[in-house]
Amino acid sequence: MSKTKAARAGDIYETARENPYVQRLVEDEDLRESLKDAFEAAKGAYGRATGNGKGAVKSVAGDKKVQKELRKAAENLQEASEKLRAP
């Protein structure tokens, strides 16, 4: 790695290290778990909505399992947001 890239990487590391949101993410296991659960639910909903041949709009509108996964993803994101903002 060249000196310029190393310096830039160091700057990025320092900036991330000083960021309170990054600190919360590193320190709070519940926050990480909420984000992971939201990602997995959204990934499942996306896979189901795009993999059934109906089209995403019809799947979201009519497939109860897609709706359940999307609701779960939204709830987990809301939970993570609340944890991130908590003192």
N, C-alpha and C positions, 0 to 999 in steps of 0.2 A: 504494500500500500504506500502510495507516495505521501510525502509530508503534508501536502495540501489536503488530501483525503483524510489523513489521520487527524489533522487539526479540525477539519469539518466534523468528523465523527465525534471527536471529543466535545465540540461545541453542542452538537445535537444531544449527546449524552447529558451534559450539564444542564441544558435547557429542560430536558425531560425529567431529570432528577429534581429540579427545583419546582416543577409544575405540581400544584396540590392535587390535581385530578389523577395524575400518574401515581403520586404517592398513595392516594386512596386505593387505587386499583392494585397496587403492589401489596398493600398492607391488609386489605379487607377481603377475606376469603368469601364471605357471603356475596359481596358485590361481584366478584369474579364468577361465582356460581350462577348468579342471576343472569349475567351477560352470556354465559355459556348456554344456559337453558333457553334463553331467548333466541340465540343463534341456532340451536338445534331445532327448536320449534319452527322457526322461519324456514330453515332448510327443508324440513319435512313437508311443510305446507307448499313450498315452491316445487319440490319434487313431485308431490301429488297433483298439484295444479297444472304442471306442464307435461306430466308423463302419462296422462290418461287419454289423450287424443281429443278431448272436448274443447280445449282452449282454456286459457287461464281465467278469462272473465266468467265463463259459464261455470267453471270449477269453483271459483270464489263465491259466486252467487248461489250455486245449488248444492255443493258438496259440503255436508255437515262436518266431515273430518278436516277438510281444509279450513273451514271457519273456526273449528276448535283449535287447530294448530296456530292460526293467526291470532286468535284471542289469547292463547297461552303466551305467544311471543310478545304481544303488546303488554300483557300483565307483567311479564318478567322485565321488559324494558322499563316500565313504569316503576317497578320495585327497585331496579338498579339506579334509576334516576333519583329516586327518593334517598337511597343510601348514599349516593354520591354527593348530594346536597346537604345531607345531615352533618351537623358539627362533629 
